Amino acid sequence: MKFTLLTHFKEFEKPSNTGKLVLEVLGNAAEQVRWDRLNPPAGLVEEIEAGGVALVYPGAPDDNDDDLTGIDHFVLIDGTWHEARKIHQRSPYLLKLRRVCLKPTGKSLYNLRKNQKEACLCTAECVMEILRSTGRTEEAERLRERFLAFIRPPGVMRGAVPGH
């Protein structure tokens, strides 16, 4: 199984980006590709055309959009929701992909940015859901542990100094 994080250029330096956790935990099973509107990533486009690739992206409910059968390569857009929407709309090769909409078992725990969408997950949480759904519970748990150490402890507000 492979994960490609199609990453907005602004995300590479953000301390709140969870894509880097996926790369750290999954090693060679994950890659980060910088999104460029004018120059689509040739390797990814070739893999899409070969088949077995799906885009993890929310959309209108469909009876089969949570079926992960036959997928061995997942593409996730790694950026803010605003950035992700732009990337999706401006990348014709993504529009050709089978789309998977995850149905999370719980609410997102991600608390490092403002204006999070209530029903949506961050990049690391999406990967955890896929790993669990495909029986890769050890990897999912390793990523979960790394993610929980990365986010703020529950109850600590954005910008607050712990212990004060």
Solvent accessible surface area in square Angstrom, and as a share of the most:
residue,aa,sasa,rsa
1,M,62,0.28
2,K,59,0.25
3,F,2,0.01
4,T,0,0.00
5,L,0,0.00
6,L,0,0.00
7,T,0,0.00
8,H,11,0.05
9,F,101,0.42
10,K,108,0.46
11,E,2,0.01
12,F,88,0.37
13,E,155,0.70
14,K,58,0.24
15,P,110,0.69
16,S,17,0.11
17,N,7,0.04
18,T,5,0.03
19,G,0,0.00
20,K,72,0.31
21,L,0,0.00
22,V,0,0.00
23,L,47,0.24
24,E,100,0.45
25,V,27,0.15
26,L,16,0.08
27,G,39,0.38
28,N,162,0.83
29,A,33,0.26
30,A,11,0.08
31,E,57,0.26
32,Q,56,0.25
33,V,32,0.18
34,R,148,0.54
35,W,26,0.09
36,D,56,0.29
37,R,134,0.49
38,L,130,0.65
39,N,100,0.52
40,P,65,0.41
41,P,22,0.14
42,A,71,0.55
43,G,42,0.41
44,L,7,0.03
45,V,35,0.20
46,E,120,0.54
47,E,59,0.26
48,I,19,0.10
49,E,126,0.56
50,A,92,0.71
51,G,43,0.41
52,G,31,0.30
53,V,12,0.07
54,A,0,0.00
55,L,1,0.01
56,V,14,0.08
57,Y,26,0.10
58,P,60,0.38
59,G,37,0.35
60,A,79,0.61
61,P,128,0.81
62,D,81,0.42
63,D,136,0.70
64,N,103,0.53
65,D,12,0.06
66,D,64,0.33
67,D,61,0.32
68,L,26,0.13
69,T,101,0.59
70,G,65,0.62
71,I,14,0.07
72,D,87,0.45
73,H,7,0.03
74,F,0,0.00
75,V,0,0.00
76,L,6,0.03
77,I,18,0.09
78,D,3,0.02
79,G,20,0.20
80,T,40,0.23
81,W,57,0.20
82,H,113,0.50
83,E,12,0.05
84,A,4,0.03
85,R,97,0.35
86,K,64,0.27
87,I,0,0.00
88,H,21,0.09
89,Q,117,0.52
90,R,119,0.43
91,S,1,0.01
92,P,92,0.58
93,Y,16,0.06
94,L,2,0.01
95,L,103,0.51
96,K,147,0.62
97,L,18,0.09
98,R,101,0.37
99,R,89,0.32
100,V,1,0.00
101,C,17,0.10
102,L,36,0.18
103,K,119,0.50
104,P,48,0.30
105,T,127,0.74
106,G,46,0.44
107,K,150,0.63
108,S,34,0.22
109,L,92,0.46
110,Y,22,0.08
111,N,46,0.23
112,L,28,0.14
113,R,43,0.16
114,K,133,0.56
115,N,145,0.74
116,Q,77,0.34
117,K,88,0.37
118,E,132,0.59
119,A,87,0.67
120,C,25,0.15
121,L,18,0.09
122,C,18,0.11
123,T,16,0.09
124,A,0,0.00
125,E,13,0.06
126,C,17,0.10
127,V,0,0.00
128,M,8,0.04
129,E,21,0.09
130,I,0,0.00
131,L,2,0.01
132,R,93,0.34
133,S,78,0.50
134,T,44,0.25
135,G,59,0.57
136,R,90,0.33
137,T,86,0.50
138,E,138,0.62
139,E,46,0.21
140,A,1,0.01
141,E,74,0.33
142,R,117,0.43
143,L,0,0.00
144,R,85,0.31
145,E,105,0.47
146,R,87,0.32
147,F,2,0.01
148,L,67,0.33
149,A,83,0.64
150,F,43,0.18
151,I,18,0.09
152,R,38,0.14
153,P,78,0.49
154,P,132,0.83
155,G,76,0.73
156,V,34,0.19
157,M,140,0.63
158,R,132,0.48
159,G,76,0.73
160,A,51,0.39
161,V,91,0.52
162,P,92,0.58
163,G,87,0.84
164,H,189,0.84
